[in-house]
Amino acid sequence: MNAGPARLPQSHVTLEYCRELGVELQVFTNQNANAYIYHESSAALAGKPMRWRTAKADVYGYISELLAKATDQGALDARLTAQDKERLIAFLQSFGAIKGKADGYAYTGTDRRGYSVEPGAAFDDGTVLGPVPTLSDVIASGVGQRFAFEFGYDQAMLMFQPVGGMDAIPYALAKAIGQNRITYGAKALEVKDLPDGAEVTYKDAGGRTRTRRADFVVAAMPPMVMARLKHNLGTDITAALKYAVPTPVGKIGLEYRSRWWETDEHIYGGITPTDTDLATIWYPSYGHQGRRGTLIGYYHFGADAVAYSDLPHAQRLARAVSRGVKIHGDKYRTELDHSFSVAWHRTPHIEAGWVDWPSQTGPEYKLLNRPAGHVYFAGDWLSHVIAWQHGAFTSARKVVTDIHERVMAA
Amino acid sequence: MNAGPARLPQSHVTLEYCRELGVELQVFTNQNANAYIYHESSAALAGKPMRWRTAKADVYGYISELLAKATDQGALDARLTAQDKERLIAFLQSFGAIKGKADGYAYTGTDRRGYSVEPGAAFDDGTVLGPVPTLSDVIASGVGQRFAFEFGYDQAMLMFQPVGGMDAIPYALAKAIGQNRITYGAKALEVKDLPDGAEVTYKDAGGRTRTRRADFVVAAMPPMVMARLKHNLGTDITAALKYAVPTPVGKIGLEYRSRWWETDEHIYGGITPTDTDLATIWYPSYGHQGRRGTLIGYYHFGADAVAYSDLPHAQRLARAVSRGVKIHGDKYRTELDHSFSVAWHRTPHIEAGWVDWPSQTGPEYKLLNRPAGHVYFAGDWLSHVIAWQHGAFTSARKVVTDIHERVMAA
């Protein structure tokens, strides 16, 4: 089974397996109103980190103003009845916190933006964060383009992560199956379909070549790795395996001596998307209020991931930190203690974060979802939920069910 | 200190106190895409629970369609440049997942709505939840009126709750101060300002009347309770204390034999707002994947809270459950094991969930924020963050600072 990213959506399949396996979960927060959106190449407000809450207040405010104006002026009368219009404007006043008709439904800011001085005791009624950028600048900043992320079926709250890390799932699976049934450190060299079974030749942890035979083989390697294996399954299989497109993915962990993002910036979990080559910065969803903590300093794909992975770690780090200080200031460098980076596309036996298919309706994908004699393929890459545990679990279950039915029918 | 509701916003003041006091926190999730919005009196879609994710997909889809149409047709040319228009439409296509210009920017649904059959292995590409209600019905359903809740400064993610319950905070404070310095079970009867101090007369836990004298007294009782105390602080003080308007608030806890909202409906934390007299149903933010769990079956204010509190518990329960089954079905009744309800406005010494001030700039509020001789007032009700721990902490700090400065200057 390929491992998906280190968080789980509310996939009931994954959650049921975790419960059955005794994998302890904790809430993963990929949304946080106090995290930033950072665009340094935007047409306006470039280089100014904007809190999610502020970005939403301004974008929702201005689009509410615009739509209320257009509705009120009759521009949408072909689409809206008088009653629709009245209800729509009532919604927009709530959604955007805009002024009334007499003030042209103007958006002029709201405490949803946040405060420069928080309200408190007695006469401290707070100072709302200002000034409010113009409509044109807010649109040109592009911050609104980030909002759809959290509407995605896979990304909406609530999410989970296993306590102790994502590998808690394979460890729990190994325990449930019995460690003695698993051969670790075995590098597959060849898969052979036979008239009445299949066999795998591999190099064991001690470097010796061994062959094992079974009624069936389930190959759960990434397809581009499997494609290079010696096999007798036919050239169509090789071509189909190569048809999957590996996605380069990189991450860097930055361990800090303090949790300055919590104490100084009030960011507890969540993500700061950027238009830099970091792609995103992720704040930890656990260990809140602790003494130390680890950020994900980049989590990027494609060309950015390749560019960073071409560098030695020290240069990856220097480059990532130089971007981070633009958002979080000098402490991003001065509080740093340790770091670790990974480029999945350069990791042996994995060679990608995940794969994409140019088509999941064409002959290649179809071919791999059928057994090649006594050899089956499984993994998130043979699902419609690629890169998530849900895809790996459902694929595994599908293949096991297929084999079960085949044996029962024989 | 009055206790705020059982959750904390990202108030750095509250979080700093919790850290200093060693109060362990866990994430509180008051947003969840899988929770419902339930409107039974709406002009359309009445009585059909709608998932938050579905409601957002439809509302954001349709308002994006409308605004893109109006923008494209030039209805907003007085407010938007050609470049603004182009960028705005690009945003709306992302925000609403709408079709392109050739298709009139139509919203026709998206997988953001959720699935009736989830995608999975091999050829299971999922069935997107349908059918998509009409624009007119979505607007008339009023679901969009619920969205602004989570944009509020106090309500946006991320939030926390103390592990074990909100009273972990007063217990931690008591421990830090020293339990031996606190007299429990003491009912205040009288407060007297004296030329060189103040004294409090109270009935102790054993029923004996006692008087204690100190340099200063800080009265942290709710104002309407304090107003009935015998005192020599003047009639203006009594009038000012009575000026605060107590808010009736009720809650019911429903303990279930199973966590059916998780296993059957995939709701892990979050809130279902309703237009019934329940106001809201809250799913627990902790104990996920456990064997049993407790919902908040209503959390309501004002007239609803008064109506329920007039009933004995068994009738409160029956009424609350009869509403809940309309959203969640029979298991809302059949899986129920225990229950408990509280009406804060009927709870001795508390008498409200919190108070509101008709004005926080008038003479009454001002008067109570000054000492009455050697008697000070403190509590969330003397802050601009009423009903939250932040208000209580900042008020306490303010009063302690005032006394400190007074003593140092003397």
Interface residues (C-beta under 8 A of the other chain):
Chain A: Q10 S11 H12 V13 L15 E16 C18 R19 L25 Q26 V27 T29 Q31 N32 A33 N34 A43 R53 K56 A57 V59 Y60 I63 L66 L67 K69 A70 T71 Q73 A75 L76 R79 L80 T81 Q83 D84 R87 L88 A90 F91 L92 S94 F95 A97 D111 R112 G114 Y115 E118 P119 G120 A121 A122 F123 D124 D125 G126 L135 S136 I139 A140 G142 G144 Q145 F147 A148 F151 G152 Y153 A156 M157 L158 F160 E262 T263 H266 Y268 G269 G270 S285 H288 Q289 Q360 N369 L382 S383 H384 V385 H390 G391 T394 S395 R397 K398 V399
Chain B: Q10 S11 H12 V13 L15 E16 C18 R19 L25 Q26 V27 T29 Q31 N32 A33 N34 A43 R53 K56 A57 V59 Y60 I63 L66 L67 K69 A70 T71 Q73 A75 L76 R79 L80 T81 Q83 D84 R87 L88 A90 F91 L92 S94 F95 A97 D111 R112 G114 Y115 E118 P119 G120 A121 A122 F123 D124 D125 G126 L135 S136 I139 A140 G142 G144 Q145 F147 A148 F151 G152 Y153 A156 M157 L158 F160 E262 T263 H266 Y268 G269 G270 S285 H288 Q289 Q360 N369 L382 S383 H384 V385 H390 G391 T394 S395 R397 K398 V399
